[in-house]
Amino acid sequence: MKRKLINPFTDVAFKLLFGTEKNKVITIGFLNIILKPESRITDVKFLNTELIEMPDAERTCRVDVLCETEDGTKLIVEMQQGSQINFTNRLVYYGSRLIDMQGQKGDWDYPLKKIHIISLMNFIYEIDNPVFRNDVLLTSRQTGKIFNNSLEFTLLQLPCLDNWNYNDLETDDKKLVYLLKQMENGNMDHDTLFKMVDETKEGKELKEFYKKFLDIANYESLSKEEKFKYDRALDNYNSLRCTYAYHLQQGYEQGVKQGIEQG
């Protein structure tokens, strides 16, 4: 019997894979692949994903995954299904909240720990000439030199890889995202993806990470409670996709109708 994989683009599955203590090894591997840090990340501490600590605050500010590395760098990992108004402003707001929360009363000379936001975007936000990866930080417009590295963003436009094959991808971050997309689409089951990875020329360490990731993402490996939560999340995910497709079609038909009426 084919072993199906959970869809990592659902809220429950994404947080289960990348935001839980029991799967910390997957989070660490993911961060090392995406960020390619000079010093490899060997441990992370998961933090409260609620970014507003004020007890009377009416606005909530919650992220998918928030963790801290050994050097104090705080990392937000977000899975974004569709574009929103002021999408990039929201990411800046998240980062600004984490910077603001570092402030201290009394004598304080503004030493800041780095904030890095990783956004996996299952949509294209750059209409003209979109690229898979954008690394964004504060730089001088005149010199191009880094002004401050306390806040950095890594934006991944996942649909840029839709028409690629695994063996044609040249970087590890693209290969990892390719696996995530196959899991979302249900195009390949656990054993098929496992075999594909095993037959590649990847290094032993990377192969072992991918295999462990696929084993953890196996639906049958979930507990009864995790399966219940995931099944509900998958139903919501599919409903939202259908709703989005309907409104997209309605918008297209309305645009065609207006175009005909206007000649």
Residue, then its C-alpha position, 0 to 999 in steps of 0.5 A: m500500500k502506498r504511504k501518503l505524505i502530509n501536505p506541508f502547506t496546511d497550517v497544522a502540518f507546517k507547524l508539526l514539521f518545522g515548529t515542534e520540539k520532537n521534530k527539531v532536527i528537521t527545523i535545524g536541517f531546514l534552516n541550514i539548507i535555506l540560510k546557508p550560514e557560515s557557522r552551521i546551526t546545531d540547536v534552536k529554542f522554540l519561542n512563543t509565536e505570539l509577538i504582542e505581549m501587551p495583555d490588553a492588546e486587541r490586535t493579535c500578531r502570531v507567526d507560524v514558527l518562531c525560534e532562536t539559535e545559539d547566538g541569539t538570532k531570532l528566526i520567523v518562518e512563515m508559510q503564506q498561501g496567497s498574496q495580501i494587501n501590504f504583504t511586505n509591510r506585514l513582514v516588516y511589522y513582524g520583524s519590527r515587533l521582535i526588535d522592539m521587544q529587545g528594548q530595556k529600561g534604564d541604561w541600554d546602548y541598543p545592542l540588537k540580536k539579529i532578526h531573520i524572517i523566512s517567508l515561503m510564498n506559495f504565490i508570485y508577488e513579483i509580476d515582472n521577471p519573478v525570481f525564486r529567491n530574494d534576500v533583503l536587508l538594509t543597504s545604502r542606495q548609493t554604495g550598495k553597502i550594508f547599513n545594518n544587518s539586524l533585520e533580514f528577510t529571505l523571500l522564496q516564491l515557490p511557483c517559480l519552480d513549478n515547471w522544473n525537475y528535481n535533477d535540473l535544480e542546482t541548489d539545495d534550497k530549491k531541491l527542498v522546496y521541490l520536495l515540499k511542492q510534490m508533497e502539496n500536490g500529492n504527485m508522489d507518495h513517500d516511497t516514490l520521493f524516497k527512491m528519487v532522493d536515494e538515486t540522486k548524487e546528493g551527499k550522504e548527510l543531505k540524503e539522510f536529512y531528506k529521508k528522515f524528513l519524508d519519514i516524519a511527514n508520513y501520514e501513518s507516523l502521526s498520532k491519532e490526535e495529530k491525524f484528527k487535527y491534520d485532517r481538519a486542517l486539510d479540509n479547510y485548506n482544500s476549501l480555501r483553494c476552491t474558494y480562491a479558484y472560484h473568485l479568480q474565475q469570477g474576476y476573469e469573467q467579469g473582466v472579459k465582460q467589461g472588456i467586451e462592453q467597452g469595446 
